[in-house]
Amino acid sequence: MPDRSSRGLPGDLCQVPHWGYVVSGQLALWTADGSRRTYEPGELFVWEPGHAPAADVDTEYVELSPSDGFAGLMAHVRG
């Protein structure tokens, strides 16, 4: 199930792009069309705007995001 932190965003989906690498665990990603993709350790990811992530197990990953969009996203998550 997608992370609840994106609720209240347009379409209840994160609108900030992210680039990253999964170190351990597992990340799932849902998109606006309802598709789901799972990322395993060692995989790189590019998440375009319009996604909702979830980690069903303990997961470590490195994520890079544009600072201006990410600051607004974190403000929403904290709110």
VMD Tcl script that builds the backbone (N, CA, C; Angstrom):
set m [mol new atoms 237]
animate dup $m
set s [atomselect $m all]
$s set {name element resname resid chain x y z} {
  {N N MET 1 A 0.851 -1.185 0.000}
  {CA C MET 1 A 0.000 0.000 0.000}
  {C C MET 1 A 0.890 1.240 0.000}
  {N N PRO 2 A 0.539 2.266 -0.780}
  {CA C PRO 2 A 1.339 3.482 -0.842}
  {C C PRO 2 A 1.473 4.175 0.506}
  {N N ASP 3 A 2.551 4.897 0.644}
  {CA C ASP 3 A 2.837 5.688 1.831}
  {C C ASP 3 A 1.744 6.741 2.002}
  {N N ARG 4 A 1.249 6.897 3.206}
  {CA C ARG 4 A 0.169 7.864 3.471}
  {C C ARG 4 A 0.654 9.308 3.421}
  {N N SER 5 A 1.963 9.532 3.376}
  {CA C SER 5 A 2.485 10.899 3.398}
  {C C SER 5 A 2.125 11.689 2.145}
  {N N SER 6 A 1.705 11.014 1.075}
  {CA C SER 6 A 1.342 11.744 -0.139}
  {C C SER 6 A -0.130 12.170 -0.154}
  {N N ARG 7 A -0.903 11.734 0.827}
  {CA C ARG 7 A -2.307 12.158 0.879}
  {C C ARG 7 A -2.401 13.662 1.019}
  {N N GLY 8 A -3.302 14.247 0.246}
  {CA C GLY 8 A -3.483 15.686 0.278}
  {C C GLY 8 A -2.684 16.405 -0.799}
  {N N LEU 9 A -1.755 15.717 -1.433}
  {CA C LEU 9 A -1.038 16.292 -2.566}
  {C C LEU 9 A -1.910 16.117 -3.814}
  {N N PRO 10 A -1.622 16.808 -4.895}
  {CA C PRO 10 A -2.422 16.624 -6.118}
  {C C PRO 10 A -2.505 15.152 -6.516}
  {N N GLY 11 A -3.725 14.647 -6.606}
  {CA C GLY 11 A -3.932 13.237 -6.942}
  {C C GLY 11 A -3.481 12.282 -5.853}
  {N N ASP 12 A -3.197 12.788 -4.652}
  {CA C ASP 12 A -2.638 12.001 -3.546}
  {C C ASP 12 A -1.329 11.328 -3.951}
  {N N LEU 13 A -0.575 12.005 -4.822}
  {CA C LEU 13 A 0.698 11.479 -5.310}
  {C C LEU 13 A 1.783 12.538 -5.164}
  {N N CYS 14 A 2.987 12.094 -4.895}
  {CA C CYS 14 A 4.135 13.001 -4.799}
  {C C CYS 14 A 4.405 13.597 -6.171}
  {N N GLN 15 A 4.624 14.906 -6.218}
  {CA C GLN 15 A 4.859 15.602 -7.475}
  {C C GLN 15 A 6.315 16.027 -7.645}
  {N N VAL 16 A 7.201 15.495 -6.801}
  {CA C VAL 16 A 8.627 15.818 -6.862}
  {C C VAL 16 A 9.365 14.625 -7.477}
  {N N PRO 17 A 10.243 14.861 -8.467}
  {CA C PRO 17 A 11.020 13.744 -9.004}
  {C C PRO 17 A 12.107 13.316 -8.009}
  {N N HIS 18 A 12.463 12.040 -8.061}
  {CA C HIS 18 A 13.520 11.510 -7.190}
  {C C HIS 18 A 14.378 10.544 -7.994}
  {N N TRP 19 A 15.667 10.535 -7.684}
  {CA C TRP 19 A 16.608 9.588 -8.245}
  {C C TRP 19 A 17.248 8.881 -7.070}
  {N N GLY 20 A 17.488 7.570 -7.169}
  {CA C GLY 20 A 18.062 6.905 -6.014}
  {C C GLY 20 A 18.586 5.511 -6.273}
  {N N TYR 21 A 19.019 4.903 -5.174}
  {CA C TYR 21 A 19.636 3.585 -5.181}
  {C C TYR 21 A 19.176 2.843 -3.926}
  {N N VAL 22 A 18.694 1.616 -4.084}
  {CA C VAL 22 A 18.243 0.816 -2.947}
  {C C VAL 22 A 19.436 0.046 -2.386}
  {N N VAL 23 A 19.721 0.272 -1.097}
  {CA C VAL 23 A 20.835 -0.393 -0.422}
  {C C VAL 23 A 20.376 -1.732 0.151}
  {N N SER 24 A 19.264 -1.719 0.864}
  {CA C SER 24 A 18.733 -2.951 1.455}
  {C C SER 24 A 17.220 -2.823 1.585}
  {N N GLY 25 A 16.549 -3.955 1.743}
  {CA C GLY 25 A 15.099 -3.948 1.888}
  {C C GLY 25 A 14.412 -3.971 0.539}
  {N N GLN 26 A 13.303 -3.271 0.466}
  {CA C GLN 26 A 12.476 -3.293 -0.738}
  {C C GLN 26 A 11.611 -2.032 -0.783}
  {N N LEU 27 A 11.543 -1.411 -1.929}
  {CA C LEU 27 A 10.679 -0.249 -2.120}
  {C C LEU 27 A 9.660 -0.564 -3.202}
  {N N ALA 28 A 8.422 -0.206 -2.952}
  {CA C ALA 28 A 7.379 -0.343 -3.963}
  {C C ALA 28 A 6.969 1.056 -4.393}
  {N N LEU 29 A 6.558 1.184 -5.634}
  {CA C LEU 29 A 6.145 2.470 -6.162}
  {C C LEU 29 A 4.868 2.305 -6.962}
  {N N TRP 30 A 3.867 3.118 -6.642}
  {CA C TRP 30 A 2.612 3.153 -7.395}
  {C C TRP 30 A 2.591 4.435 -8.206}
  {N N THR 31 A 1.969 4.380 -9.372}
  {CA C THR 31 A 1.835 5.565 -10.217}
  {C C THR 31 A 0.352 5.865 -10.452}
  {N N ALA 32 A 0.091 6.991 -11.078}
  {CA C ALA 32 A -1.291 7.446 -11.286}
  {C C ALA 32 A -2.120 6.435 -12.073}
  {N N ASP 33 A -1.485 5.667 -12.960}
  {CA C ASP 33 A -2.247 4.692 -13.747}
  {C C ASP 33 A -2.490 3.386 -12.992}
  {N N GLY 34 A -2.057 3.334 -11.708}
  {CA C GLY 34 A -2.288 2.159 -10.875}
  {C C GLY 34 A -1.222 1.085 -10.961}
  {N N SER 35 A -0.201 1.328 -11.778}
  {CA C SER 35 A 0.858 0.318 -11.875}
  {C C SER 35 A 1.744 0.344 -10.635}
  {N N ARG 36 A 2.368 -0.805 -10.378}
  {CA C ARG 36 A 3.233 -0.956 -9.206}
  {C C ARG 36 A 4.549 -1.535 -9.666}
  {N N ARG 37 A 5.637 -1.019 -9.124}
  {CA C ARG 37 A 6.975 -1.526 -9.419}
  {C C ARG 37 A 7.695 -1.717 -8.098}
  {N N THR 38 A 8.409 -2.836 -7.939}
  {CA C THR 38 A 9.182 -3.095 -6.731}
  {C C THR 38 A 10.666 -2.980 -7.049}
  {N N TYR 39 A 11.391 -2.289 -6.182}
  {CA C TYR 39 A 12.831 -2.095 -6.329}
  {C C TYR 39 A 13.546 -2.887 -5.244}
  {N N GLU 40 A 14.580 -3.606 -5.643}
  {CA C GLU 40 A 15.358 -4.488 -4.763}
  {C C GLU 40 A 16.736 -3.875 -4.523}
  {N N PRO 41 A 17.480 -4.391 -3.526}
  {CA C PRO 41 A 18.847 -3.909 -3.293}
  {C C PRO 41 A 19.693 -3.974 -4.564}
  {N N GLY 42 A 20.457 -2.918 -4.775}
  {CA C GLY 42 A 21.317 -2.836 -5.946}
  {C C GLY 42 A 20.675 -2.157 -7.136}
  {N N GLU 43 A 19.383 -1.855 -7.058}
  {CA C GLU 43 A 18.691 -1.215 -8.189}
  {C C GLU 43 A 18.679 0.299 -8.042}
  {N N LEU 44 A 18.813 0.953 -9.177}
  {CA C LEU 44 A 18.657 2.400 -9.268}
  {C C LEU 44 A 17.197 2.707 -9.583}
  {N N PHE 45 A 16.738 3.887 -9.187}
  {CA C PHE 45 A 15.380 4.274 -9.559}
  {C C PHE 45 A 15.315 5.730 -9.983}
  {N N VAL 46 A 14.358 6.006 -10.837}
  {CA C VAL 46 A 13.976 7.359 -11.229}
  {C C VAL 46 A 12.471 7.415 -11.070}
  {N N TRP 47 A 12.006 8.266 -10.175}
  {CA C TRP 47 A 10.574 8.415 -9.944}
  {C C TRP 47 A 10.151 9.771 -10.486}
  {N N GLU 48 A 9.350 9.739 -11.515}
  {CA C GLU 48 A 8.803 10.962 -12.096}
  {C C GLU 48 A 7.691 11.501 -11.194}
  {N N PRO 49 A 7.331 12.777 -11.316}
  {CA C PRO 49 A 6.187 13.288 -10.564}
  {C C PRO 49 A 4.949 12.423 -10.810}
  {N N GLY 50 A 4.158 12.230 -9.753}
  {CA C GLY 50 A 2.939 11.429 -9.848}
  {C C GLY 50 A 3.147 10.012 -9.356}
  {N N HIS 51 A 3.733 9.869 -8.180}
  {CA C HIS 51 A 4.019 8.543 -7.632}
  {C C HIS 51 A 3.711 8.507 -6.132}
  {N N ALA 52 A 3.593 7.300 -5.615}
  {CA C ALA 52 A 3.409 7.079 -4.174}
  {C C ALA 52 A 4.261 5.872 -3.790}
  {N N PRO 53 A 5.258 6.064 -2.920}
  {CA C PRO 53 A 6.133 4.971 -2.524}
  {C C PRO 53 A 5.645 4.248 -1.280}
  {N N ALA 54 A 6.225 3.073 -1.055}
  {CA C ALA 54 A 5.961 2.321 0.180}
  {C C ALA 54 A 7.135 1.390 0.432}
  {N N ALA 55 A 7.463 1.210 1.693}
  {CA C ALA 55 A 8.467 0.235 2.113}
  {C C ALA 55 A 7.783 -0.705 3.093}
  {N N ASP 56 A 7.572 -1.949 2.679}
  {CA C ASP 56 A 6.877 -2.922 3.527}
  {C C ASP 56 A 7.803 -3.601 4.523}
  {N N VAL 57 A 9.106 -3.464 4.304}
  {CA C VAL 57 A 10.115 -4.013 5.209}
  {C C VAL 57 A 11.124 -2.909 5.487}
  {N N ASP 58 A 11.962 -3.093 6.525}
  {CA C ASP 58 A 13.000 -2.103 6.786}
  {C C ASP 58 A 13.830 -1.923 5.522}
  {N N THR 59 A 14.012 -0.675 5.125}
  {CA C THR 59 A 14.663 -0.379 3.856}
  {C C THR 59 A 15.642 0.775 4.015}
  {N N GLU 60 A 16.807 0.629 3.402}
  {CA C GLU 60 A 17.773 1.712 3.328}
  {C C GLU 60 A 17.941 2.066 1.862}
  {N N TYR 61 A 17.892 3.360 1.567}
  {CA C TYR 61 A 18.110 3.796 0.198}
  {C C TYR 61 A 18.663 5.211 0.204}
  {N N VAL 62 A 19.325 5.558 -0.884}
  {CA C VAL 62 A 19.854 6.901 -1.089}
  {C C VAL 62 A 18.952 7.566 -2.099}
  {N N GLU 63 A 18.518 8.782 -1.795}
  {CA C GLU 63 A 17.594 9.491 -2.674}
  {C C GLU 63 A 18.101 10.899 -2.934}
  {N N LEU 64 A 18.045 11.315 -4.186}
  {CA C LEU 64 A 18.382 12.675 -4.577}
  {C C LEU 64 A 17.128 13.311 -5.158}
  {N N SER 65 A 16.852 14.541 -4.724}
  {CA C SER 65 A 15.650 15.252 -5.159}
  {C C SER 65 A 15.983 16.726 -5.303}
  {N N PRO 66 A 15.295 17.442 -6.180}
  {CA C PRO 66 A 15.506 18.890 -6.270}
  {C C PRO 66 A 15.169 19.548 -4.940}
  {N N SER 67 A 16.053 20.395 -4.454}
  {CA C SER 67 A 15.876 20.963 -3.113}
  {C C SER 67 A 14.619 21.812 -2.979}
  {N N ASP 68 A 14.248 22.578 -3.993}
  {CA C ASP 68 A 13.060 23.426 -3.849}
  {C C ASP 68 A 11.789 22.586 -3.738}
  {N N GLY 69 A 11.617 21.598 -4.576}
  {CA C GLY 69 A 10.444 20.729 -4.494}
  {C C GLY 69 A 10.441 19.864 -3.246}
  {N N PHE 70 A 11.619 19.387 -2.849}
  {CA C PHE 70 A 11.711 18.512 -1.690}
  {C C PHE 70 A 11.363 19.253 -0.406}
  {N N ALA 71 A 11.751 20.507 -0.295}
  {CA C ALA 71 A 11.430 21.294 0.898}
  {C C ALA 71 A 9.919 21.421 1.072}
  {N N GLY 72 A 9.205 21.665 -0.012}
  {CA C GLY 72 A 7.750 21.742 0.054}
  {C C GLY 72 A 7.116 20.406 0.403}
  {N N LEU 73 A 7.676 19.324 -0.144}
  {CA C LEU 73 A 7.176 17.987 0.164}
  {C C LEU 73 A 7.349 17.673 1.648}
  {N N MET 74 A 8.516 17.966 2.197}
  {CA C MET 74 A 8.772 17.686 3.617}
  {C C MET 74 A 7.875 18.532 4.510}
  {N N ALA 75 A 7.580 19.749 4.113}
  {CA C ALA 75 A 6.651 20.587 4.878}
  {C C ALA 75 A 5.283 19.934 4.901}
  {N N HIS 76 A 4.850 19.379 3.778}
  {CA C HIS 76 A 3.557 18.685 3.715}
  {C C HIS 76 A 3.567 17.450 4.609}
  {N N VAL 77 A 4.628 16.655 4.541}
  {CA C VAL 77 A 4.724 15.430 5.333}
  {C C VAL 77 A 4.698 15.749 6.828}
  {N N ARG 78 A 5.404 16.799 7.239}
  {CA C ARG 78 A 5.434 17.176 8.653}
  {C C ARG 78 A 4.084 17.714 9.122}
  {N N GLY 79 A 3.315 18.301 8.185}
  {CA C GLY 79 A 2.041 18.929 8.535}
  {C C GLY 79 A 1.007 17.913 8.783}
}
mol reanalyze $m
mol bondsrecalc $m
mol representation Tube
mol addrep $m
